[in-house]
Amino acid sequence: MSLAGLMTYTVTILRRSTSTQDEYGDPVSTYTTAGTTPAWIEQTDTREELIGENRVLSDWLLILPVGTVLAPYDRILHDGKTFEVVGEPALAASPNAASRHVEAPLRIVEG
């Protein structure tokens, strides 16, 4: 079975680049739209951390078609939320190895 039929969402990929500096000389990331692609996205964990004030963190898994270019720190727009790729995207296979796909761990940064 192909995973293509399971990719029922469409996400927008924002490519990260560092082209400017802030007042301290530190690089400032900017994002440009790299396009849209079919995807599957699901929440894998949620927790509350106490950092000065309560903060809820949640981790997500993104599945994309083979050949989709994605890098750490790129961003994903989906359902009014902005996610950031927080690890190295990987080429993965389904358990029966009949279908390959790109997987990436995400974390919500806005929304």
N, C-alpha and C positions, 0 to 999 in steps of 0.2 A: 504494500500500500504506500502510495506517495504522500508525503507530508504536505504537498501543495494544496490539497483539498482541505487541510486543517488550518491553513493560514487564512483565517477569515477576517482579519483586520488589515487596515492599511496604515502604515506609520510613515512619518517624515524623518529622514536622516539629516542632521545638522553636522557638518564637518567642522572640526575645531582647527583654528589656526592662531598663531601668535604673531600679531603684526604691529602691535603698539606697546608702549610702556606707560606705567602709571607715574605719579610724581616722585616715586622713590626709585625709579629705574627698573622695577619689576615687570616682567612680561604680562600683558593683558590678553586673555583669550577672546577671540571673536568667533562667531559661528556663521557659516553660510549654508544655505539649503543645498543638499546634494541630490535630493530627489525623494520619491516615495516608493514604497515596496510593500508587497503582501507580507504579513507577519502573523505570528502568534505571540502573545504576551500574557504572562500570568504572574501573580504575586507568589513569592516563595517563603517570605518571612516578614514579620512585623514585630516591633518592640518599642518600648518607651525608654528613653535615656534621660537622666537628669543632668543637664549641662546648663547651670545657671537658671534655666527655666525648663519646663517639660518640653520634650521634643520627641515626636514619633518618627521612627525610621522604618522604612520597608524596602525589602529587596525583591527584585523581579527577575524573571527569565525571559529573554527575547529569542525567538526562533525566526530565522530568515532563510530565503532560498539560497542554495549554493551559488557562489559567485558574487554575492553581495559584499561590497567592500565596507568594512567597519573597523574602527580603531579605538583603543582606549581613549576616554575623555570625549569622544563624539557624543552627541546628544540625540535623543529620540523624542519626537512629539507624538502623543497618542491620547485621545480622549480628554483633551484639556490639560494634560499633565506633561511636564518636561522631565525626562529621565536622562541620566548620564551613564555611559558605559564605564563600569568600575573595575574591570579586569580585562584580560586578553580574550577577544572573541576567538572561537575555535570552530574548526570544521568537525562535525560530529555525524555519527550514523545512528539510525534507529536500531533497536535491539536485534532485529532480524537482518540488519545491514542492507536492506533493500532500498533504503532512502537515505540520502545525505542532506545535511542542512548546516547552517551557521548558527551557533548559540553564543549569546553574550549575556553576562550578568549586568543588571541595571540597578540604579537607586534613584528615587524621585529627588529632584532638586527644586522643582516648582510645581505647585498645584496640589 
